[in-house]
Amino acid sequence: MPASGGAKLSGGNGAIRAIAFSQDGELVATAGDDRLANVWETHGGQPVATFEQAQPLTSVAFAAGHVVTGGSDGTSRMWAPAAIA
C-alpha cells in the first residue's frame, strides 16, 4: 500500500543526491546538484538552514551536531552548529 501525506520540502533546484536524518530524528538534510544543502524540521517541514558549496554536492551527514557536506570536486565542509539552531 503506497504511503500518503508527508511534508513537501521545497528550497532547492536540480537533482537531490543525498538525504540524511539527524540522530534525534528532528532534522532532515538534502544535498544535490544545485550546490545547496538544505536542512528542515522533520515535523512540519519548516526550513532551518541552507549551506552552499562551490560544486554540486554528492553527500550530506549529521555528525556531533554539525552538518557535513561532500562536493563533486572532492572537498568536504563542516557547517557550524549555530547555523543549524
N, C-alpha and C positions, 0 to 999 in steps of 0.2 A: 504494500500500500504506500503510495507516494506521500511524502511529508507535505504539510501545508503551513502557511503563515511564514513567520520569520521576519526579521528586520532587514530591509534593504540597506546596504552600506554603500553610500554614494560619496564620491570625492576624488576618484582617480579616472584617468583615461588610459586606454590600452589594456593589454592582457595582464591578468594577475598571475604572477609566477610562484608566489609563496604565501601561505597563511599560517599564523601561529596564535595560540591562546596563551595568556598569562597563566602561571601556575595556580592562581586562585580562581581562574575562570571568569574574572571580572572584565578582562580586556581581550580584544582580538586585534591582530595587526595583519595588514596585507602589504605586499610589495610587488612591483611589476615594472613593465616596460616604460611607464611614464616617469621613472626615476624617483617615484614617491613611495614612502612607507607611511601608511595611514593607520592610526590607532583609534578604535572605538570602544565604547562601553558595550558589553555583550547584552545587557538588559536595556532595550530601547534603541540601541544603535546610534547614540549620540557621539559625535566626533570628539576626540580628546587631544590628539596631536597629529601633525604631519611633518615628516622629515624628508629632505630632498638630498639626493646624492648625484654626482656628476654623470653617472652612466646608468643604464637600466639596471634594476635590481633583480637578483636571482634568488635571494634568501632573506628570511627575517626570523628572529627568535627573541624570546624574552629570557633574560639572564640576570639574576640578582637585582631585579628592579629596573634594569635598563632594557632598551630595545636595541638589538644588534642587527645590522643590515649588511648584506654582501652584494657587491656590484659585479656586473658582467666584465669589468676590467680587472677583477681580482682584488679590489680594495674592500675593506670592511670598515664600518663605523659603529661606534657605541654611542648611543644618544643618552644624554643626562636624564636622571630620574625627575628632576624639577620640570622638565618639558613634558613629562607624561602625566603629572599630577592633575 
